[in-house]
Amino acid sequence: MTDSTEYTPPKIWTWNKENGGRFAAINRPIAGATHDKELPVGKHPFQLYSLATPNGVKVTVMLEELLTLGHSGAEYDAWMINIGEGNQFGSDFVDINPNSKIPAMMDRSGDTPTRIFESGAMLLHLAEKFDAFLPKDPAKRTECMSWLFWQMGSAPYLGGGFGHFYAYAPFKIEYCIDRFAMEVKRQLDVLDRRLADNEYLAGDEYTIADMAVWPWYGALVKGLIYEAGEFLQVHEYKNVIRWTDQISERPAVQRGRMVNRGWGEPSSQLIERHDASDFDTKTQDKVSSDA
């Protein structure tokens, strides 16, 4: 082991505010708002409060795909929530998502505004509302749902597990990295075997299951998160790479990745999204410079 320090858990755990690495300043063992903060509300039916992390990208891709299909009712305003500054602990945000995680969304298309939290719930809500990207065949629908919930259950191993200990922890612990690297590679193998005989996760249809999995595992095999491609030998997963590249070519996916993104190449960023024209270069540059 690279870290031979032996740790004996105390009888009663206490919170060490200095412990937690990069996110120590915003992590805490209690829920609820830390400050009063009113969220902006735009003109469209859907109000999204998010950030272009993998979980946030799932929802913006879905909204852009719906608009591409001609569902004008899916128009949305997307407001950036800077999790590094603790925006997710503002009072209005916590009212929408008591778990204080992005994304959070309000559906204002009906008589009573409806809150939605958890990215998987948003994908399902939108798919059912617009009757899109969810197979009508019962067996295929069930397959789609299985992969959607597979992603929701497996993401903590990739993000909170491997990602944290490999990229963000204040010091490297061989056991933790080893344990989560093994699990992430097993998950990649699960995907690779499925995609060996299927174009998409639910079969021959592109669905919300693909939208949920792609921002995490697609980004991983393309070296877009954690810079761990060589470490995990992601080149081994040929079918995942094929599927990733195929989805990456979709214009709606390319737009969805940009929304609420404030890092990387300027051409890849759209801090806020309020209209389709925001993707035009002039508008994009203006929004980026105003942030």
Secondary structure, 3 states (H helix, E strand, C coil): CCCCCCCCCCCCCCCCCCCCHHHCCCCCCCCCCCECCCCCCCCCCEEEEECCCHHHHHHHHHHHHHHHCCCHHHCEEEEECCHHHCHHHEHHHHHHCCCCCCCEEEECCCCCCEEEECHHHHHHHHHHHHCCCCCCCHHHHHHHHHHHHHHHHHHHHHHHHHHHHHHHCCCCCHHHHHHHHHHHHHHHHHHHHHHHCCCECCECCCCHHHHHHHHHHHHHHCCCCCCCHHHHCHHHCHHHHHHHHHHHCCHHHHHHHHECECCCCHHHCECCECCHHHHCHHHHHHHHHHC
